[in-house]
Amino acid sequence: MSRMPLVEPEALPPYLKAIHDATPEDNWLARNFARAFGPNPALVESYQSFYLPWHTGGAGVVEPRLKELVRLRIATLNGCVLCKSVRMAPETVTESEAASGVDHPEAANFTPRERAAIRFAEKMAVDHHNIGDDDVAEMRRHFSDAEFLELAMMAGQYIGFGRVLALLQLEVASCPID
């Protein structure tokens, strides 16, 4: 059950109502995401106006596939069912890569650049205080400075947003008795 009161769908502002109504009824998590943020719809709208162009909308210097691989790995590490189930770049990341490949990058058919990004994102998510000069040097072997900064920034926001969903308990679905 969400730690935030869930705004009734008919009381949602238009932006959140559109998100809610576009989500299949059996997707409790995504539908209630819109309802939980009902008290502050401008926050979600502003966040998504940043996030979507940078993630899959062509903004930035890092290809959307790489950002999606990083996002999916962090979703697993955060335990974010909603984040892991959403496919933001299905045309560039296969279902197999999304479902389990990112969780075993050495066994998957990823490029060295993709593996480096996934490993770095994992370390950011679980051991960021121990990222050292060697870790940064490894990333800089695969990425320009601009790419490295973008990946680090995107990984940070993936980590943070997934944890916000977890603390709101939007990951715990309760099914009503019919």
Salt bridges, closest charged atoms under 4 A:
GLU8 OE2 - ARG35 NH2 3.57
ASP21 OD2 - LYS17 NZ 2.79
ASP21 OD1 - HIS20 ND1 2.99
GLU63 OE1 - ARG113 NH2 3.06
GLU68 OE1 - HIS55 NE2 2.70
GLU68 OE1 - ARG71 NE 2.75
GLU95 OE1 - ARG87 NE 2.90
GLU97 OE2 - ARG65 NH2 2.78
ASP103 OD1 - ARG73 NH1 2.81
ASP103 OD2 - LYS84 NZ 3.11
GLU106 OE1 - ARG115 NE 3.69
GLU106 OE2 - ARG119 NH1 2.58
GLU114 OE2 - ARG65 NE 2.58
GLU122 OE1 - ARG73 NH2 3.08
ASP135 OD2 - LYS123 NZ 3.01
GLU138 OE2 - ARG119 NH2 3.98
GLU138 OE1 - ARG141 NH2 2.72
GLU138 OE2 - HIS142 NE2 3.01
ASP145 OD1 - ARG140 NE 2.80
GLU147 OE2 - ARG113 NH2 2.96
GLU150 OE2 - LYS67 NZ 2.73
